[in-house]
Amino acid sequence: MTELVLPNHTNQLGNLLGGQLMHWIDICAALSASKHSQRICVTASVDKIDFHHPIKLGQVVTLTASVNRVFRTSMEVGVKVYGESHIEGTKFHSNTAYLTFVSLDEERKPIQTFEIIPESDDEKRRYEEALKRRENRLSTRGKI
């Protein structure tokens, strides 16, 4: 997903608003979850969003999402955000986010979805790390 940072997306310093970026992250992740499950998906939680570098007015924002792991009725989606000055030709990693989505059936009830089978080393790493993040989420909620 690609967006151009316009004046209405920025704060007084000319940086992309965090809330605007979170909105784009949620949309990008929801599209990835829905594409994977072939169903409507809703955001269940946002783990964390790390802000590494600001994205400025006029820069291009590229968001990439992947379903890292599927659990019973939920799935973790990771989103990487890159800023780019297309005039200067520079690109930088700006943000990383992890969100949990639930796919819904026709009655809007959670439903099990397709499993992820990691193949590459990167996919295997993300798959294992997703389980650790889930265990951490559940332990902080007192569900483990």
C-alpha positions, 0 to 999 in steps of 0.5 A: 500500500502506498500513500503520499504525505499531504499537509492534512496528514502532518503535525506542526513540524511537518511530520506525518501524524502518528494517528494517520500512520496508525490508520494506514497500518490498520487498513494495510493489515486488515487487507492482508488478513482478509486476503488470507482468510477470504473473509471480513476481518476485524482488529482484535488488538494492536501489540505495539508500533515502533517509531524509528524515523519521522516521515515528512510532508511530501514523502511517500509511505509504503506499507507492507503486511504479512500474516505471520501466524494463524491461531485458532480464530485469530492471526497475527499480521506484521506491518513494515512501514518505509518512508521515501523521498522520491526526489532524492531517491532515499528510502528508510525503514520508519515503523514496525507494527504487530496487530491481531485480527479475527476473521468472521463468519456470515453471522459475524462470529469468529471462525477458524481460518487457513493455516500458515505454512512458513517456507523461507527462513524469514517466514519461519522466524516470523512464525516463531516470533508471532507465537512468542508475542501471543504468549506474552499478550496472553500472559499479560492478560492473565490467560496463560 
